[in-house]
Amino acid sequence: MIQTNSGLRSLVQSLRPMTSSLSKLEAYSCYTSQAASALQQATKPNSYREDEYAKVDWDNLGFGITPADFVYTMKCSIDGKFEQGELAPYGNVELSPSSAVLNYGQGLYEGTKAYRTDDGRLLLFRLDRNAARMKMGADRLCMPCPSIYQFVDAVKQTALANKRWTPPPGKGTLYIRPLLMGSGPILGLAPAPEYTFLIYASPVGNYFKEGLKPLSIYVEDEFHRATRGGAGGIKSITNYAPVLKAMARAKSRGFSDVLYLDSANKKNLEEVSSCNIFLVKGNVISTPATNGTILPGVTRRSIIEIARDHGYQVFFFFFL
Ligand SMILES: Cc1ncc(COP(=O)(O)O)c(C=O)c1O
């Protein structure tokens, strides 16, 4: 069992005031005029008041899907350029049965959150890092990718269009899920002829039902999440279905999640199914180096920076 030690807990808690500081978060209000006009078109039929909330039981939010009003979609033309993204009402996506994402898993996802402040603004956290990570993943999976500016602008539009689904301060967040996929048809194994970038959103509470209480984590020595030279270091959709079996087994044994070991030696800690891991002893924090098998988390990087600001020493462990 891994327990959050009190040093780490206070460090994690110290993230909260820091994440509400404008110096660490991007203010949400600076979308472009092009973004604003797309937004007007999409939101006009509903004409919600700026301070209006959707009908949601904010006190009982879990981490489940409650679709917000609008989805942002941007297609990539044949020359690899993404343009003319637009917001449309949430709904199913039409895909060719032979699309690359369905057949060969040519797809990436990202995850980020919008936070509502006491004075009614929305804040987003280090979106440029998610954008850069998607670019890195797209390169690995031979996909064209929206630019950092396009990604950030699209997430801002999506958050603003779905503002009424953003929980009141302290009750949760608006989870925002960007996807990039090979949507064009292909039969032989090759990159898709067409790509789609889309973003949907859902209000959420804590990911773990335990909230900020300590979690029991099962250390998995049979199944592995990633291998050297594979895709563990990017947010490929193909990294997630393979962990379901290990997670289900851990849950059936009373654990909350799984901690994976490196596949070469089966003894070095890597990461949990959907988060990075830190070991805290006194003033020293250790975490695995990002060598291609673990995801370079935005939270991981932020914790490292904040821990150093708070006088912790941060060590990265490597193994061969
Ligand atoms: C495998 C994995 N590691 C780490 C993370 C944490 O990444 P971030 O801090 O950028 O949300 C995630 C997020 O979903 C993940 O799927």
The ligand as an ORCA input file, in Angstrom:
! r2SCAN-3c Opt
* xyz 0 1
  C      -0.242      7.625    -18.152
  C      -0.396      9.003    -17.601
  N       0.589      9.505    -16.849
  C       0.503     10.741    -16.320
  C      -0.606     11.532    -16.535
  C      -0.672     12.907    -15.929
  O      -0.520     13.866    -16.934
  P      -0.915     15.368    -16.675
  O      -0.277     15.761    -15.399
  O      -0.380     16.102    -17.846
  O      -2.401     15.413    -16.584
  C      -1.655     11.057    -17.324
  C      -2.836     11.883    -17.558
  O      -3.868     11.474    -17.985
  C      -1.546      9.767    -17.879
  O      -2.524      9.249    -18.644
*
